[in-house]
């Protein structure tokens, strides 16, 4: 278990030279009686699935500014305006989770527990994608084998290939029938020990990865569609995590805002899409996402400007993340991947393959599934689906309409930033934040100071408008 801390934690501790020895002793699991030297697989599964859900939210808490789901109430906020920001805590959280997942996999191999090995591969692939989609090149091949404290950075392309390989391996392991340790339903905080759902999630992640390279000559819509077909079949299959110490972290942001620790303000871009301003049709999901202002209206905050209402931060004159929403309530699950999202991946891939009928059916099914998940009454749902601005017919379907509707489905999900970059931010009404530090939209984040100060292999951070390999 020492390897869990050797990479991610050592970098935080090495700078404190006066206490280096005591810190190293503390994280020596062979000597510290407060740390478990050999936790059972079921406990490792609890930790890994819990961190996977929380890390999905953690990353989305940053990227949701980039896609203008949320906006800061303070003018010129660093994340809001594309300033170089230090995301060391996010980097550390991702790598600590990956270290836990690595150890679970190794223990699973040792015990002949192919079910655990399969799930570990799937979660590792997901985390690897989160890391690479934020920073690009990153440590992996040398990060967890205990051979060095300064691992090399693998290329973005290699990390992408490894993410796909891990998913295929995960599916193969879960298809085995001789696992000596069955998945613990109580300790699997995402799928309750259901192997078939984990296989569907692996295919959902695979569909994402294969669709993400839509700008590349190697893009294969048929492969994307095959992955979608093997993924979720209904909302009941969604990958969700809903175990929290107190409440869903989005709900905690909303609670903090109520107590004037300001955050979680919804962007004007999102609100105007939903309230009829941008498209001329009111989306009934609006009232399932947020609560109206004190005047009964729905007003968003412009990114970069901060609060523009007359009361300046202390009255509900603009709308926020809501604790009344099925997506962000105290007990709401964190949605990692969903059936509705898969239908929009299907719609896009079918559209690119020239199958407009399949694309249009998937487009409508995705909207319907998401509205059902949010509890939109059938009459409101059907009125929206039948609106001429939505029910355009297969011949009039466009990529812009697919991306527009998927933008609502991926609300507060990290995958939304991948879509925005692939779509070149061409959503209707989408503009640069006021006072943006870049002349164009953000495409990546800077390497964290906690890594660059400890690992000499850390690349120099490029300009934040430089595109990742799959975005070119």
N, C-alpha and C positions, 0 to 999 in steps of 0.2 A: 504493500500500500504506500510505501514511501514515494513511488513515482507519481501519485496523485498530486503531491505538493511540489515535487522537484522542479517542475517547469513553471506552472502558473504562479505559485506562491513564492518561489525563490526570488523571482524578479522584484517582488514587492519588498522582500526582506533584505536583500543584499546591500541596498543603499544605506541601511542603518549599521554602519561598520562597528559601532561601539557595542552593539548587542548581537552581532552576527552569530557568535557561538551559541549563545543562549537560545536564539531563535531557531537555529538549526537543530539543537537538541530537542526543542519543543515539538518540531515537526518530524522527529524520528519516531515513527509509530512503534518501533520495537521497544522503546523505553518509556514512552509517555502512557501512563495508566489510564488517562482520560480519553484516549482514542482507541477505537476497536481495531485490532490488528488483522482480523479476518472476518469481516461482516458476511452474513449469509447473502445469497443471491437475491432473495426476496427484499432484503433491506436495500441492497444496491439498486434494485429496480425501482423502489419508491423514490430514492434520491434522484435517480437519473430521469425518471418521467416527470417528477415535480420540477426539476431544473429546466427541463425541455420546455414546459409550458411557460414558466416564468421568464426564460430567456427569449421566447417568442415575443412576449409583451415588452420586455426590456428593450429589444431592438426596435420594435414598433413605436415605442415612446420617443425615439429619435426620428425615425424615418417618416412618421406621421406629420412632422413639420414639413419635410421635403415635398410630400405629395399634397400638402395643404388640406389635410383632415383637421388639423389643429393649428392654432396660431398663438403666439405669446401676447398677453395683455400689455406687455411692456415694449415700447418702441425700440427697435434695434437689437432685439434679443439675438444672441450669437447663433443658435441653431436655426432660428427663423430666417436669418439673413445670410446664411452660408458662410459664416466666419469659421476659421480653423478652430476646432473645439477638441478638447482632450476627452476621449472616451475610454480611458484606462479601465474604469470600473466595468464597462460593458465587455471589453476584451478579456479581462480577468474572469468575469462570470462565465463567458463562453468557454474559455480554456479549462477552467475548473470543472465545468460540466463534462467537457470532452475527456478530461482525465478520469473522471468517475466512470464514464461510459467505457473507456478503454479498459479500466480495471474490471468492470463487469464482464466485458467480453472475454478477457483473459481467464477469469475465474470460470466462466461458462465453458470455455474450451477445456480447462482442466477437469471439470466435473462432467463433461459430456452432455452439457445442457444446451442443445442446439437451439431451443426456443429463445433462450436468453442471448445467445450469440447473434441470432437473427435480429432481435429487437435492438440490441446494441449497435449493430451495423446501420440500421435504419436511423436511429437517433444520431449517430456519429455523422452520417451523411447530411442530415438536416443542419446540425451545428456547423459543419464544414461549409455548407452553402451560405449560412448566415455570415460567417467570418469573411468568406471570399467576396460576397456581394457587398459588404461594407468597405473592405480594405484592398481587395485584389489579392496579390501575392501574400502568403502567410505560412507560418511553420506548420508542418504536419508530419512529414516522413521521419523527422528526428525529434518530434515534440514529446513523445510519450515513452520512449524506450530506455530512458534513464542513462543515455550515453553522453549527454551534453546539456549544459545550462544555457547555451547560446545556439539553438538550433538554426539551421538554414531555413530560408523562406522558399517554399515551393511555388511554382508559377500558377497563375490563375487557371490556365488551361489544364494543368496537371491536377489541380484541386477539383475542377469540374469533372474530369474523367474519373477521379477517385470517388467522387460523390456518387456517380452513376454505378461504378463498380460495387461500392458498398451496398447500394440498394439491391442490385442483382444477387449479391451474396446473401443479403438479409432474407430475400424471398426464398432462395434455395435452402437456407437453414431452417426457415419456418415450415417449409414443405416436407421436411424430414418427419418421420413418424416414430423415431426412437430416442427422443430427448429424455435424458435420465431425470431431469427436473422440469416439471410443468410450470408454466408461467403462473405466478400467484395472482389470482383475481383481485385480492384485497390490496396488493402492493403495486399493481399496474394502474397508475393514476390517469392513464390516457384511454386505454381500451379494455380495462378490467379483465386482462388475461385472455382476451379473444384473439387467437392467432389469425383467424380469417380477416379481422379488421386491420391487424398490423400489416398483412399482405396488401390489403387495399390501400393503406396509407403509404406503403412503399411505392406502389404504383402511382399514387397521387403525387408524391414527391418526384417520381420519375417523369410524370407528365409535365410538371413544372419545369424541370431541368431541360427536357427536350424542347419545350416550347420557348424557353428563355433565349435560345439561339436563333430566333426568328430572323435576325439580320444576317446570319451566316449562310454561306452556300451549302453547308452541310445540314441545314434545317430539313427535317423529314416529317411532314405533317401526318403521314400514315403511321409512323412510329409513335407520334404524340397520341393519335386516336386509339392505338392499341393499348397504350398505358392508361388512358382515360377509361376505356372499356373494362379494364381489370381493376379499376379503383372503385370509388363509392357509387352505390346504387340508390341511396336515399339520404336524407338528413340524419338518419339514425346511425350512419356509418362515420360521421364526422370525427376527426381527431381533436379532442378537447381535453383540457386539464382544469379541474374545478376544486382543487383542495388548497386551501389557503390558511395561514395562521390566523388571520382576522377576516379579510375580505379580498375580493378581486382587486388587483392593484389599480385598475382603471377606476374602480369605485373609490379607492383610497384617494386618488387624485381629485375626484369630484368632491369627496368629503373635505379634503384639505382646502379646496377652493371655497366651499361654504364657510370655512373658518378663516377665510381671507389669506390663506397661503396659496396664492393665485396660480392656477394652472388648469389645463384641460379645456381651454376656450376653443370652440369650433371655428374653423376658418370660413371666411366669406365664400371661398371657392366651393366648398362642400355644401354649405347651407343654400347658396344660390342655385346649385344644381337641383337640390331637393325641394325648394320652396316655390318653384315655378319661374323664377327670375331668368334663368339661363335658357331653359327649354320650353317654357310656356305650359308646363304640366306639373302639378303638385304631386310629389311622390309620397304615398301614405307611410313610407318607412320613416319619414322625417320625425313624426311624433313617437316613433319607437326607438329613435336614436337620441333625441334631446327633448327638453322641455321648453315651452314658449317663454319669452321675456315677460317682464312685468306688464307690458302693454298687449300681451297676447299674440305677438308676432314672432317671427324667426329671423334673427339678424346675426350674421357671422362677423368675425373680427378679421380685418385685412392683415395678411402676413407682412410683418415688418413695421406696421403702423402702430400696433398696440390698440388698446381700448379706445374707441371713438365715440362711445355713448356719452350722454350729458352727465352721467353720475360718476364717471371715472373710477371704475373697478369695484365699487362696493354695492351696486344695485344690479339686479338681473336685467340690464338693458341690452345684453348680447347673450348668446346661448352657449352652453357648456356640455361637456360629457355628463351624462345623466345617470344617477343611481337608480332611476326608474326604468332604465332600458334593459331588455333581456340580454343585451351584449355587454353592458357595463354596470350591472347591478352588483350588490354586495356578494351574492352567491352565483353570479353568472360565470360560466366557464370561459376560459381563454380558448378561442378557436384557433387551432394551429393550421388546419386545412379542412375544407368543406366540400360537400357535394355540389353546392351552388357554384363554387369556384371552378370545380371540374367541368361543369356544363359550359362555362364560359371559355375554358381552355379548349373544350371540344368545338365550340362555336368558332373560335378563331382558327383552329387547325383545319376544320372542315371548310371554312371560308377560303383559306389560303390554298386548299386543295381543289377549289372550284366546285365543291358540293354545297351550294347555297341552301338547298332544302334542309339538309342535315344541320347546317349552321344555324338556320333560322329556328328550327325546332329546339335545338340546344339553348339558344339565346332566350327564348320564351320560357323554357323549362327552368333555366337558371334563375330568372326573375321570380317565377312562381315559387321555387324552392326556398329562395331567400326570404320572400315575404311570409311564407308559411313558418319558417324558422323564427321570424320576429313576431309572429302572432297577428299579422295584419288580417283583419276580417275579410272573408271571401268576397263580399260585395266591393270593398275598396280595392282589393287585389285585382279583381277581374275588371273593374273600371279602368285601372291603370293599364293593365295588359291590353285592353281593347282601345285605348286612346290612339288615335291615328299617328301621334308622334312616337309611339312605341310599337304598335302593330303595323309595321311598314310593309310587311310582306317579304318573302324570300328574295324577290328580284331587287328590292330597294335596300336590303340590309347592307351595312357598311362596317368596316373595321372600327370607325369612329363610334358607332352605336354600340358595338360589342364592348369596346374599352370603356365607354361611358357607363354602361350598366355594371360592368365588372368592378368599376371604381367604387360603387356603393357596396357591392358584395364583399370586397376586401377591406372595408373600413376597419382601421386600427390593426391591420395585419402587415407584417414586414414585406410580404410579396407584392404589395401595392407599389413599392418603390421600383421594383424590377419592371413592372408593367409601365410605369411612368417613363422610365428610361428607354424601354423598347419602343414606346409610342412617341418618344421625343417630346413629352409633355404637351401634346397637341390637344388636350381637353379644351372644350369650349370655355372661353373666358379665362383660361389659365395664364397668369402673368407673373413676372418676377416679383419677389417680395420687395416692398418699398425699402430702399437703402441697401439692397443686396450687395455683398462684397464681390460678387462675380458678375460678369456681363451676360452670362447665360446660366442655365439651370445646373444645379449641383448633380454630379455623377458619382461621387465617391467621398469617403471621409479620410482625414489625415491619420497616419499611424499614431497610436497613443504614446504619450510621453513615458508612461511606465514601461513600455516595451523598448522604445528607442534609447532610453537612458541606460538600459541594462544589457541589451543584445546588440552587439556591433553589426550583426547581419541585417538589421532593420533597414529597409530602403529609405532613401529620402522621400518624404511625402510629396507626391506630384500636386499640381494645381487641382483643386477640387472639381473643376469642370472637365478634367481629363477622363475619357471614357474607359471603362473596363473592356476586356477583350470581346465579350459577347455583345457589347453595346455599340460596336463600331460598324 
